[in-house]
Amino acid sequence: MSTTAASSDLNEKQRRILAYLREHAATKTYFKSRLIAAELGLTAKEVGANMTAIRTGEFDIDVEKWGYSSGTTWKVDA
């Protein structure tokens, strides 16, 4: 599945999260759900719930659940 085809299968929140990660992955590796949420006007719970589609999809970034101290942290490799 190509990146474009996979992106079209995402809902609006998932596309926003994916775009945010793509934009910041060049300069950052670890992202907290609550900080992504604050930037995108979502809740940390919404970010976590929507991250599964990004983690399991075939995109130009790899996302791995990394830790839980003070909220979920995601490791992103571009």
C-alpha positions in Angstrom: 0.0 0.0 0.0 1.4 3.4 -0.9 1.7 6.3 1.6 -0.9 8.3 -0.3 -3.4 5.4 -0.4 -2.9 4.7 3.3 -3.3 8.4 4.2 -6.7 8.5 2.5 -7.9 5.7 4.9 -7.2 7.9 7.9 -9.9 10.1 9.6 -9.3 13.9 10.0 -7.8 13.6 13.5 -5.4 10.9 12.4 -4.3 12.9 9.3 -3.6 15.9 11.6 -1.5 13.8 14.0 0.4 12.2 11.1 1.1 15.6 9.5 2.3 16.9 12.9 4.6 14.0 13.4 6.0 14.3 9.8 6.6 18.0 10.3 8.5 17.6 13.6 10.2 14.1 13.2 13.2 15.6 11.5 14.2 17.5 14.6 12.6 15.4 17.4 12.4 11.7 18.1 10.1 11.4 21.2 6.6 12.9 21.5 4.3 13.0 24.5 0.6 12.5 23.7 -0.4 15.5 25.9 2.0 17.8 24.0 0.8 16.7 20.6 -2.8 17.2 21.9 -2.0 20.7 23.1 -0.6 21.6 19.7 -3.6 20.2 17.7 -6.4 21.1 20.0 -7.2 17.5 21.0 -7.0 15.6 24.3 -4.2 13.2 25.1 -6.7 10.4 25.1 -7.8 11.3 21.5 -4.2 11.3 20.4 -3.6 7.9 21.9 -6.7 6.4 20.5 -5.9 7.7 17.0 -2.3 6.8 17.1 -3.1 3.0 16.5 -4.0 3.7 12.9 -0.8 5.5 12.3 1.3 2.9 14.1 -0.2 0.0 12.1 -0.4 1.8 8.8 2.3 1.9 6.1 3.7 5.4 6.2 7.0 7.2 5.7 7.4 7.2 9.5 7.6 4.5 12.1 5.8 5.0 15.4 6.4 3.0 18.5 4.8 3.3 22.0 7.8 4.1 24.2 6.8 4.9 27.7 4.2 6.0 30.2 5.9 8.2 32.7 3.8 11.4 32.9 1.7 10.2 30.0 2.3 8.1 26.9 5.5 8.8 24.9 5.9 7.9 21.3 9.2 7.2 19.5 9.0 8.4 15.9 11.5 7.5 13.2 11.3 9.4 10.0 
